[in-house]
């Protein structure tokens, strides 16, 4: 029997390697088997902040809500892809074939999610995207459900706020990959529609970026502001160079999506970050009972760490998964995706819904300003857009 199981696993692995479908149905589980969730995240490398936050939040949700569903233990298997798509793909294959996970989850960057999508489709395994934010991800597989956000959602708020608040000329500066291009496209369209002018659009390499020459170019152009999108965890480096190059003293404002003033690293930025206005779907300073309880529990479980917007994607992602598993009594596949669609609840970020048609998240977007509160820096919300669907999908 043991040899037969190994042979079947090898055949399944070969099928994946050849990019062949594994069959029409999701694997059947014995009632005594644990329900396994495979969480693939960048736990090392330049995007380790994302992995650390999502993992901590997912584990917190499980600890708070019990580790069983329909009488079966829920097991979280965390894998580190180091932020490399080929590794993500291999780990996803192993989790489906060897560990027989009911759900794949995590995905710290867009290329990592896109690399996994064919595996989700072929094996009919639901795939919950907790971090990656390019609009097109949701179209890569009918088994993808998103609990993070999209860059067009996050960009919409600041693009509409800026021209109404004295910002007329802007240079855009984004990381040169899917989310950055999404952010640039939506910002330019909405900002110019509001009467603003984009004088230049700059794209910075995703890996090992040197912002200095780009910021020098911004300074030479003398816009009212520079609109910035960078992946989570990179903002402190940009903020340092922004002040070193004297853009603040030249009267150039920094605006952007909330990734730039990421709660995980905001205090490291120091006074240079004060007054920076961004739009995003979550701030640790969000004023609600649900968020205050979340921030306190997260900090207590993680040596005082402050949750960021990646954490809330992981926390809500686990809620969506476990709620759906309860509804299906532990069944996976298409039934589990169907049970995720249309879920609506009060998140630490505010009210959210998984759109039943698109499988994407609908949520409020907040305009925030960096202020010092109780000796620490926070993104303090002062305005919001309600129930925002992804504008990157033409909605």
One Martini backbone bead per residue (centre of mass of N, CA, C, O) as a GRO file, in nm:
protein
  395
    1UNK     BB    1   0.059   0.062  -0.021
    2UNK     BB    2   0.293   0.255   0.005
    3UNK     BB    3   0.402   0.225  -0.286
    4UNK     BB    4   0.142   0.317  -0.427
    5UNK     BB    5   0.135   0.606  -0.314
    6UNK     BB    6   0.404   0.696  -0.434
    7UNK     BB    7   0.331   0.648  -0.729
    8UNK     BB    8   0.091   0.843  -0.741
    9UNK     BB    9   0.251   1.092  -0.667
   10UNK     BB   10   0.445   1.083  -0.904
   11UNK     BB   11   0.232   1.102  -1.124
   12UNK     BB   12   0.121   1.375  -1.030
   13UNK     BB   13   0.387   1.529  -1.057
   14UNK     BB   14   0.418   1.478  -1.360
   15UNK     BB   15   0.157   1.616  -1.445
   16UNK     BB   16   0.241   1.894  -1.349
   17UNK     BB   17   0.509   1.922  -1.505
   18UNK     BB   18   0.332   1.883  -1.784
   19UNK     BB   19   0.064   2.050  -1.752
   20UNK     BB   20  -0.159   1.857  -1.641
   21UNK     BB   21  -0.440   1.735  -1.556
   22UNK     BB   22  -0.566   1.562  -1.260
   23UNK     BB   23  -0.872   1.615  -1.283
   24UNK     BB   24  -1.215   1.684  -1.198
   25UNK     BB   25  -1.145   1.647  -0.889
   26UNK     BB   26  -1.117   1.685  -0.579
   27UNK     BB   27  -0.993   1.557  -0.316
   28UNK     BB   28  -1.058   1.310  -0.098
   29UNK     BB   29  -1.162   1.285   0.246
   30UNK     BB   30  -1.124   1.183   0.543
   31UNK     BB   31  -1.276   1.256   0.841
   32UNK     BB   32  -0.988   1.234   1.004
   33UNK     BB   33  -0.862   1.432   0.843
   34UNK     BB   34  -0.702   1.701   0.796
   35UNK     BB   35  -0.725   2.038   0.719
   36UNK     BB   36  -0.533   2.183   0.467
   37UNK     BB   37  -0.327   2.483   0.459
   38UNK     BB   38  -0.145   2.660   0.214
   39UNK     BB   39   0.121   2.892   0.302
   40UNK     BB   40   0.259   3.124   0.070
   41UNK     BB   41   0.567   3.302   0.150
   42UNK     BB   42   0.787   3.576   0.209
   43UNK     BB   43   1.018   3.505   0.472
   44UNK     BB   44   1.241   3.594   0.276
   45UNK     BB   45   1.392   3.870   0.190
   46UNK     BB   46   1.264   4.181   0.075
   47UNK     BB   47   0.947   4.054   0.153
   48UNK     BB   48   0.927   3.953   0.462
   49UNK     BB   49   0.717   4.140   0.588
   50UNK     BB   50   0.473   4.014   0.453
   51UNK     BB   51   0.500   3.727   0.567
   52UNK     BB   52   0.497   3.797   0.869
   53UNK     BB   53   0.215   3.931   0.874
   54UNK     BB   54   0.035   3.708   0.752
   55UNK     BB   55   0.107   3.478   0.942
   56UNK     BB   56   0.028   3.613   1.211
   57UNK     BB   57  -0.274   3.658   1.135
   58UNK     BB   58  -0.358   3.369   1.067
   59UNK     BB   59  -0.285   3.252   1.347
   60UNK     BB   60  -0.470   3.434   1.511
   61UNK     BB   61  -0.740   3.345   1.396
   62UNK     BB   62  -0.712   3.047   1.477
   63UNK     BB   63  -0.676   3.096   1.784
   64UNK     BB   64  -0.960   3.248   1.820
   65UNK     BB   65  -1.143   3.007   1.636
   66UNK     BB   66  -1.023   2.753   1.618
   67UNK     BB   67  -0.892   2.425   1.481
   68UNK     BB   68  -1.197   2.351   1.378
   69UNK     BB   69  -1.390   2.167   1.119
   70UNK     BB   70  -1.630   1.950   1.111
   71UNK     BB   71  -1.441   1.776   1.322
   72UNK     BB   72  -1.173   1.899   1.198
   73UNK     BB   73  -0.857   1.963   1.169
   74UNK     BB   74  -0.660   2.253   1.129
   75UNK     BB   75  -0.384   2.297   0.897
   76UNK     BB   76  -0.089   2.496   0.883
   77UNK     BB   77   0.123   2.540   0.593
   78UNK     BB   78   0.437   2.689   0.584
   79UNK     BB   79   0.594   2.861   0.303
   80UNK     BB   80   0.905   2.960   0.150
   81UNK     BB   81   0.972   3.164  -0.155
   82UNK     BB   82   1.147   3.441  -0.148
   83UNK     BB   83   0.994   3.584  -0.402
   84UNK     BB   84   0.985   3.327  -0.610
   85UNK     BB   85   0.803   3.188  -0.861
   86UNK     BB   86   0.928   2.903  -0.897
   87UNK     BB   87   0.893   2.830  -0.599
   88UNK     BB   88   0.592   2.865  -0.572
   89UNK     BB   89   0.512   2.650  -0.777
   90UNK     BB   90   0.648   2.409  -0.639
   91UNK     BB   91   0.504   2.432  -0.364
   92UNK     BB   92   0.216   2.402  -0.473
   93UNK     BB   93   0.250   2.120  -0.587
   94UNK     BB   94   0.330   1.982  -0.319
   95UNK     BB   95   0.075   2.057  -0.157
   96UNK     BB   96  -0.128   1.911  -0.343
   97UNK     BB   97   0.010   1.627  -0.379
   98UNK     BB   98   0.128   1.560  -0.084
   99UNK     BB   99  -0.073   1.731   0.126
  100UNK     BB  100  -0.364   1.786   0.030
  101UNK     BB  101  -0.480   2.057   0.001
  102UNK     BB  102  -0.769   2.268   0.013
  103UNK     BB  103  -0.575   2.531   0.029
  104UNK     BB  104  -0.441   2.817  -0.117
  105UNK     BB  105  -0.213   3.072   0.023
  106UNK     BB  106  -0.120   3.426   0.000
  107UNK     BB  107   0.086   3.595  -0.196
  108UNK     BB  108   0.305   3.866  -0.202
  109UNK     BB  109   0.308   3.865  -0.526
  110UNK     BB  110   0.204   3.865  -0.841
  111UNK     BB  111   0.397   3.648  -0.975
  112UNK     BB  112   0.322   3.429  -0.760
  113UNK     BB  113   0.022   3.403  -0.830
  114UNK     BB  114   0.047   3.347  -1.139
  115UNK     BB  115   0.218   3.080  -1.105
  116UNK     BB  116  -0.032   2.924  -0.948
  117UNK     BB  117  -0.302   2.927  -1.109
  118UNK     BB  118  -0.283   2.660  -1.284
  119UNK     BB  119  -0.292   2.471  -1.037
  120UNK     BB  120  -0.568   2.549  -0.931
  121UNK     BB  121  -0.722   2.465  -1.186
  122UNK     BB  122  -0.627   2.167  -1.229
  123UNK     BB  123  -0.700   2.086  -0.907
  124UNK     BB  124  -0.934   2.248  -0.778
  125UNK     BB  125  -0.794   2.483  -0.592
  126UNK     BB  126  -0.830   2.704  -0.377
  127UNK     BB  127  -0.720   3.065  -0.398
  128UNK     BB  128  -0.592   3.289  -0.154
  129UNK     BB  129  -0.539   3.631  -0.185
  130UNK     BB  130  -0.360   3.831   0.070
  131UNK     BB  131  -0.163   4.054  -0.112
  132UNK     BB  132  -0.187   4.074  -0.395
  133UNK     BB  133  -0.273   4.370  -0.648
  134UNK     BB  134  -0.348   4.291  -0.926
  135UNK     BB  135  -0.623   4.287  -1.111
  136UNK     BB  136  -0.568   4.024  -1.306
  137UNK     BB  137  -0.554   3.783  -1.109
  138UNK     BB  138  -0.861   3.698  -1.099
  139UNK     BB  139  -0.838   3.585  -1.414
  140UNK     BB  140  -0.633   3.329  -1.382
  141UNK     BB  141  -0.872   3.195  -1.196
  142UNK     BB  142  -1.173   3.046  -1.076
  143UNK     BB  143  -1.013   2.986  -0.777
  144UNK     BB  144  -0.990   3.286  -0.713
  145UNK     BB  145  -0.953   3.475  -0.404
  146UNK     BB  146  -0.976   3.805  -0.257
  147UNK     BB  147  -0.835   3.986   0.060
  148UNK     BB  148  -0.695   4.245  -0.008
  149UNK     BB  149  -0.627   4.426  -0.297
  150UNK     BB  150  -0.610   4.699  -0.523
  151UNK     BB  151  -0.443   4.949  -0.673
  152UNK     BB  152  -0.684   5.103  -0.788
  153UNK     BB  153  -0.826   5.134  -0.522
  154UNK     BB  154  -0.595   5.285  -0.364
  155UNK     BB  155  -0.561   5.525  -0.581
  156UNK     BB  156  -0.832   5.674  -0.603
  157UNK     BB  157  -0.826   5.866  -0.358
  158UNK     BB  158  -0.569   6.042  -0.427
  159UNK     BB  159  -0.658   6.122  -0.720
  160UNK     BB  160  -0.911   6.289  -0.608
  161UNK     BB  161  -0.779   6.471  -0.384
  162UNK     BB  162  -0.543   6.640  -0.505
  163UNK     BB  163  -0.693   6.852  -0.706
  164UNK     BB  164  -0.863   6.966  -0.443
  165UNK     BB  165  -0.553   7.033  -0.288
  166UNK     BB  166  -0.333   7.203  -0.481
  167UNK     BB  167  -0.267   6.968  -0.691
  168UNK     BB  168  -0.148   6.994  -1.037
  169UNK     BB  169   0.154   6.882  -1.044
  170UNK     BB  170   0.279   6.553  -1.153
  171UNK     BB  171   0.491   6.285  -1.062
  172UNK     BB  172   0.544   5.952  -1.136
  173UNK     BB  173   0.644   5.672  -0.901
  174UNK     BB  174   0.712   5.332  -0.988
  175UNK     BB  175   0.703   5.008  -0.986
  176UNK     BB  176   0.812   4.770  -1.242
  177UNK     BB  177   0.500   4.638  -1.220
  178UNK     BB  178   0.183   4.560  -1.215
  179UNK     BB  179   0.090   4.750  -0.976
  180UNK     BB  180   0.238   5.006  -1.075
  181UNK     BB  181   0.089   5.027  -1.346
  182UNK     BB  182  -0.190   5.044  -1.226
  183UNK     BB  183  -0.143   5.302  -1.059
  184UNK     BB  184  -0.058   5.489  -1.285
  185UNK     BB  185  -0.310   5.466  -1.465
  186UNK     BB  186  -0.522   5.562  -1.255
  187UNK     BB  187  -0.398   5.827  -1.170
  188UNK     BB  188  -0.386   5.969  -1.442
  189UNK     BB  189  -0.689   5.952  -1.510
  190UNK     BB  190  -0.809   6.089  -1.245
  191UNK     BB  191  -0.632   6.345  -1.221
  192UNK     BB  192  -0.696   6.466  -1.504
  193UNK     BB  193  -1.005   6.469  -1.468
  194UNK     BB  194  -0.956   6.685  -1.214
  195UNK     BB  195  -0.719   6.891  -1.361
  196UNK     BB  196  -0.458   6.756  -1.381
  197UNK     BB  197  -0.089   6.717  -1.426
  198UNK     BB  198   0.129   6.490  -1.597
  199UNK     BB  199   0.479   6.527  -1.666
  200UNK     BB  200   0.570   6.234  -1.549
  201UNK     BB  201   0.679   5.876  -1.586
  202UNK     BB  202   0.823   5.662  -1.345
  203UNK     BB  203   1.033   5.357  -1.340
  204UNK     BB  204   1.127   5.118  -1.101
  205UNK     BB  205   1.293   4.872  -1.004
  206UNK     BB  206   1.202   4.615  -0.802
  207UNK     BB  207   1.499   4.531  -0.768
  208UNK     BB  208   1.727   4.709  -0.622
  209UNK     BB  209   1.659   5.008  -0.572
  210UNK     BB  210   1.750   5.339  -0.705
  211UNK     BB  211   1.618   5.656  -0.634
  212UNK     BB  212   1.804   5.899  -0.688
  213UNK     BB  213   1.775   5.962  -1.002
  214UNK     BB  214   1.464   5.997  -0.988
  215UNK     BB  215   1.452   6.226  -0.774
  216UNK     BB  216   1.621   6.426  -0.934
  217UNK     BB  217   1.420   6.449  -1.166
  218UNK     BB  218   1.190   6.556  -0.998
  219UNK     BB  219   1.331   6.812  -0.898
  220UNK     BB  220   1.383   6.936  -1.184
  221UNK     BB  221   1.060   6.957  -1.249
  222UNK     BB  222   0.884   7.088  -1.022
  223UNK     BB  223   0.647   6.977  -0.875
  224UNK     BB  224   0.403   6.956  -0.638
  225UNK     BB  225   0.422   6.632  -0.678
  226UNK     BB  226   0.476   6.287  -0.581
  227UNK     BB  227   0.372   5.981  -0.701
  228UNK     BB  228   0.368   5.672  -0.501
  229UNK     BB  229   0.473   5.328  -0.571
  230UNK     BB  230   0.538   5.059  -0.337
  231UNK     BB  231   0.626   4.802  -0.185
  232UNK     BB  232   0.621   4.655   0.091
  233UNK     BB  233   0.906   4.786   0.288
  234UNK     BB  234   1.041   5.042   0.097
  235UNK     BB  235   0.976   5.340   0.202
  236UNK     BB  236   1.222   5.423   0.381
  237UNK     BB  237   1.428   5.455   0.153
  238UNK     BB  238   1.279   5.678   0.002
  239UNK     BB  239   1.251   5.888   0.232
  240UNK     BB  240   1.550   5.933   0.272
  241UNK     BB  241   1.610   6.033  -0.025
  242UNK     BB  242   1.406   6.265  -0.033
  243UNK     BB  243   1.561   6.436   0.184
  244UNK     BB  244   1.854   6.425   0.072
  245UNK     BB  245   1.748   6.571  -0.207
  246UNK     BB  246   1.541   6.810  -0.113
  247UNK     BB  247   1.229   6.797  -0.184
  248UNK     BB  248   1.098   6.925   0.065
  249UNK     BB  249   1.253   7.204   0.040
  250UNK     BB  250   1.128   7.241  -0.263
  251UNK     BB  251   0.802   7.177  -0.220
  252UNK     BB  252   0.767   6.868  -0.250
  253UNK     BB  253   0.528   6.637  -0.245
  254UNK     BB  254   0.415   6.334  -0.086
  255UNK     BB  255   0.230   6.086  -0.255
  256UNK     BB  256   0.003   5.789  -0.217
  257UNK     BB  257   0.008   5.484  -0.127
  258UNK     BB  258   0.013   5.293   0.171
  259UNK     BB  259   0.279   5.139   0.117
  260UNK     BB  260   0.477   5.372   0.189
  261UNK     BB  261   0.327   5.398   0.494
  262UNK     BB  262   0.390   5.143   0.639
  263UNK     BB  263   0.328   5.026   0.955
  264UNK     BB  264   0.588   4.841   0.985
  265UNK     BB  265   0.791   5.121   0.908
  266UNK     BB  266   0.706   5.412   0.996
  267UNK     BB  267   0.892   5.477   1.247
  268UNK     BB  268   1.163   5.469   1.075
  269UNK     BB  269   1.113   5.747   0.911
  270UNK     BB  270   1.016   5.969   1.073
  271UNK     BB  271   0.963   6.310   1.019
  272UNK     BB  272   0.952   6.285   0.704
  273UNK     BB  273   0.645   6.158   0.711
  274UNK     BB  274   0.513   6.400   0.792
  275UNK     BB  275   0.214   6.472   0.602
  276UNK     BB  276   0.166   6.230   0.446
  277UNK     BB  277  -0.050   6.145   0.174
  278UNK     BB  278  -0.285   5.872   0.161
  279UNK     BB  279  -0.428   5.572   0.013
  280UNK     BB  280  -0.635   5.313   0.180
  281UNK     BB  281  -0.770   5.012   0.352
  282UNK     BB  282  -0.544   5.041   0.596
  283UNK     BB  283  -0.517   5.118   0.953
  284UNK     BB  284  -0.409   5.094   1.277
  285UNK     BB  285  -0.594   5.371   1.335
  286UNK     BB  286  -0.857   5.258   1.304
  287UNK     BB  287  -1.189   5.361   1.425
  288UNK     BB  288  -1.256   5.061   1.588
  289UNK     BB  289  -1.334   4.795   1.775
  290UNK     BB  290  -1.221   4.572   1.590
  291UNK     BB  291  -0.937   4.702   1.556
  292UNK     BB  292  -0.847   4.733   1.848
  293UNK     BB  293  -0.857   4.428   1.906
  294UNK     BB  294  -0.658   4.342   1.683
  295UNK     BB  295  -0.408   4.509   1.764
  296UNK     BB  296  -0.382   4.394   2.048
  297UNK     BB  297  -0.361   4.088   1.975
  298UNK     BB  298  -0.125   4.108   1.779
  299UNK     BB  299   0.082   4.234   1.974
  300UNK     BB  300   0.068   4.010   2.194
  301UNK     BB  301   0.155   3.770   1.983
  302UNK     BB  302   0.413   3.984   1.857
  303UNK     BB  303   0.593   4.173   2.037
  304UNK     BB  304   0.434   4.454   1.945
  305UNK     BB  305   0.340   4.433   1.672
  306UNK     BB  306   0.225   4.601   1.393
  307UNK     BB  307  -0.028   4.604   1.190
  308UNK     BB  308  -0.091   4.572   0.851
  309UNK     BB  309  -0.232   4.536   0.538
  310UNK     BB  310  -0.138   4.240   0.523
  311UNK     BB  311  -0.264   4.129   0.781
  312UNK     BB  312  -0.566   4.173   0.702
  313UNK     BB  313  -0.555   3.973   0.463
  314UNK     BB  314  -0.493   3.722   0.643
  315UNK     BB  315  -0.726   3.737   0.846
  316UNK     BB  316  -0.963   3.744   0.637
  317UNK     BB  317  -0.879   3.491   0.483
  318UNK     BB  318  -0.933   3.292   0.716
  319UNK     BB  319  -1.228   3.359   0.746
  320UNK     BB  320  -1.321   3.276   0.464
  321UNK     BB  321  -1.224   2.984   0.476
  322UNK     BB  322  -1.365   2.882   0.745
  323UNK     BB  323  -1.653   2.961   0.666
  324UNK     BB  324  -1.664   2.781   0.412
  325UNK     BB  325  -1.597   2.508   0.551
  326UNK     BB  326  -1.847   2.507   0.724
  327UNK     BB  327  -2.054   2.509   0.486
  328UNK     BB  328  -1.911   2.232   0.352
  329UNK     BB  329  -1.796   2.037   0.570
  330UNK     BB  330  -1.486   2.035   0.427
  331UNK     BB  331  -1.523   2.089   0.145
  332UNK     BB  332  -1.396   2.150  -0.167
  333UNK     BB  333  -1.343   2.322  -0.436
  334UNK     BB  334  -1.614   2.462  -0.585
  335UNK     BB  335  -1.779   2.475  -0.320
  336UNK     BB  336  -1.577   2.659  -0.170
  337UNK     BB  337  -1.588   2.901  -0.357
  338UNK     BB  338  -1.895   2.946  -0.333
  339UNK     BB  339  -1.871   3.004  -0.013
  340UNK     BB  340  -1.702   3.273  -0.057
  341UNK     BB  341  -1.908   3.400  -0.206
  342UNK     BB  342  -2.062   3.688  -0.058
  343UNK     BB  343  -1.911   3.759   0.172
  344UNK     BB  344  -2.002   3.951   0.477
  345UNK     BB  345  -1.809   4.185   0.689
  346UNK     BB  346  -1.644   4.290   0.984
  347UNK     BB  347  -1.349   4.437   0.972
  348UNK     BB  348  -1.076   4.602   1.082
  349UNK     BB  349  -1.111   4.795   0.814
  350UNK     BB  350  -1.415   4.718   0.772
  351UNK     BB  351  -1.633   4.677   0.535
  352UNK     BB  352  -1.680   4.357   0.361
  353UNK     BB  353  -1.675   4.196   0.025
  354UNK     BB  354  -1.731   3.913  -0.174
  355UNK     BB  355  -1.774   3.913  -0.489
  356UNK     BB  356  -1.979   3.696  -0.662
  357UNK     BB  357  -1.868   3.758  -0.954
  358UNK     BB  358  -1.535   3.823  -0.910
  359UNK     BB  359  -1.392   3.742  -0.619
  360UNK     BB  360  -1.360   4.024  -0.505
  361UNK     BB  361  -1.291   4.302  -0.319
  362UNK     BB  362  -1.501   4.508  -0.110
  363UNK     BB  363  -1.410   4.848  -0.003
  364UNK     BB  364  -1.283   5.083   0.185
  365UNK     BB  365  -1.131   5.408   0.128
  366UNK     BB  366  -0.860   5.595   0.271
  367UNK     BB  367  -0.770   5.908   0.387
  368UNK     BB  368  -0.429   5.991   0.490
  369UNK     BB  369  -0.219   6.112   0.768
  370UNK     BB  370   0.082   6.170   0.901
  371UNK     BB  371   0.101   6.123   1.258
  372UNK     BB  372   0.147   6.200   1.595
  373UNK     BB  373   0.071   5.929   1.834
  374UNK     BB  374   0.190   5.870   2.130
  375UNK     BB  375   0.495   5.890   1.986
  376UNK     BB  376   0.373   5.785   1.713
  377UNK     BB  377   0.333   5.676   1.389
  378UNK     BB  378   0.039   5.751   1.183
  379UNK     BB  379  -0.245   5.674   0.984
  380UNK     BB  380  -0.476   5.930   0.963
  381UNK     BB  381  -0.801   5.943   0.916
  382UNK     BB  382  -1.028   6.186   0.707
  383UNK     BB  383  -1.137   5.998   0.469
  384UNK     BB  384  -1.383   5.839   0.231
  385UNK     BB  385  -1.459   5.551   0.036
  386UNK     BB  386  -1.730   5.356  -0.051
  387UNK     BB  387  -1.751   5.052  -0.169
  388UNK     BB  388  -1.493   4.957  -0.348
  389UNK     BB  389  -1.432   4.867  -0.648
  390UNK     BB  390  -1.246   4.764  -0.909
  391UNK     BB  391  -1.134   4.999  -1.144
  392UNK     BB  392  -0.953   4.797  -1.324
  393UNK     BB  393  -1.251   4.663  -1.433
  394UNK     BB  394  -1.455   4.903  -1.514
  395UNK     BB  395  -1.638   4.997  -1.235
   0.00000   0.00000   0.00000
